[in-house]
Amino acid sequence: MQIYIPAVKWLLLTVSMLAAAFVFGSTDALGGAAVLMATDSFPKDPNDEMTPDEAAKDLGVKPATLASWRSTGVGPDFWKWGRNIRYSRQVNADWKAQQRRSPRASGQHP
């Protein structure tokens, strides 16, 4: 029986990254701080879950922008398992509130 080596390497890399994320309590090992593990307060209310398209509409951005944010570790936290990605309405609302900036009064410099 011949084993396809690239598939085995991919599997080992994936398992090692997930193990690192579990051990260190962080998901930075997965390439972005925005990915949450399934145990990290996953929305208990099914009505709180949103697909990436719904989340993008809620945030007022295009789905492609949201996908770019996911890949660079920017934007609201999300959950991912396999190909499934979900956002929480409450997490999105909290993230939007954190993005609020106050304009400086005219004539003031830092």
C-alpha positions in Angstrom: 0.0 0.0 0.0 1.5 3.3 -1.1 0.8 6.4 1.0 0.5 9.7 -0.7 3.2 11.7 1.1 1.9 15.3 0.5 -1.5 14.3 2.1 0.3 12.8 5.1 2.4 16.0 5.5 -0.7 18.1 5.3 -2.4 16.0 7.9 0.5 16.1 10.3 0.9 19.9 9.9 -2.8 20.4 10.6 -2.8 18.2 13.6 0.3 19.9 15.0 -1.2 23.4 14.5 -4.4 22.4 16.3 -2.5 20.8 19.1 -0.4 24.0 19.5 -3.6 26.1 19.6 -5.1 23.8 22.2 -2.0 23.6 24.4 -1.3 27.3 24.4 -4.9 28.4 24.7 -4.5 30.6 21.7 -5.2 30.2 18.0 -2.3 32.3 16.8 -0.7 29.1 15.7 -3.4 28.8 13.1 -2.3 32.0 11.4 -4.7 34.5 12.9 -6.0 35.5 16.3 -9.5 35.8 15.0 -10.2 32.0 14.9 -12.0 30.7 18.0 -11.9 27.2 19.2 -15.2 25.4 19.5 -15.0 25.7 23.3 -14.5 29.5 23.2 -18.1 30.6 24.0 -19.7 29.4 20.8 -23.1 31.0 20.4 -25.6 28.9 22.3 -28.5 30.5 20.5 -28.9 29.3 16.9 -30.4 32.7 16.1 -27.1 34.3 17.1 -25.1 32.5 14.4 -24.5 34.1 11.1 -22.9 32.9 7.9 -20.0 35.0 6.4 -22.5 36.6 3.9 -24.9 37.6 6.7 -22.0 38.8 8.9 -20.6 40.9 6.0 -24.0 42.5 5.5 -24.3 43.2 9.2 -20.9 44.9 9.2 -21.6 46.8 5.9 -18.7 45.2 4.0 -18.5 42.9 1.1 -18.1 39.1 1.8 -14.7 39.3 0.1 -13.5 41.9 2.5 -14.6 39.8 5.4 -12.8 36.8 3.9 -9.6 39.0 3.6 -10.0 40.0 7.2 -10.2 36.4 8.3 -7.0 35.5 6.4 -5.1 38.4 7.9 -6.4 38.1 11.5 -8.4 41.4 11.3 -12.1 41.8 12.0 -14.5 40.1 14.4 -13.8 36.7 15.9 -15.3 33.7 14.1 -15.6 30.0 14.5 -14.4 27.6 11.9 -14.6 23.8 11.7 -13.9 22.2 8.4 -15.2 24.5 5.7 -17.9 25.9 8.0 -17.4 29.5 9.2 -19.8 31.2 11.6 -20.0 34.6 13.2 -21.9 35.7 16.3 -24.2 38.6 16.2 -23.1 39.7 19.7 -19.4 39.3 18.8 -20.0 41.4 15.7 -21.8 44.1 17.7 -19.0 44.2 20.3 -16.4 44.4 17.5 -18.2 47.3 15.8 -18.4 49.1 19.1 -14.7 48.8 19.6 -14.1 50.3 16.2 -15.7 53.6 17.2 -13.3 56.6 17.1 -13.8 60.1 18.3 -12.7 62.9 15.9 -10.2 65.4 17.3 -11.3 68.9 17.8 -10.1 71.2 15.1 -6.8 72.9 15.9 -5.6 70.2 18.3 -2.5 68.3 17.6 -1.3 65.1 19.3 
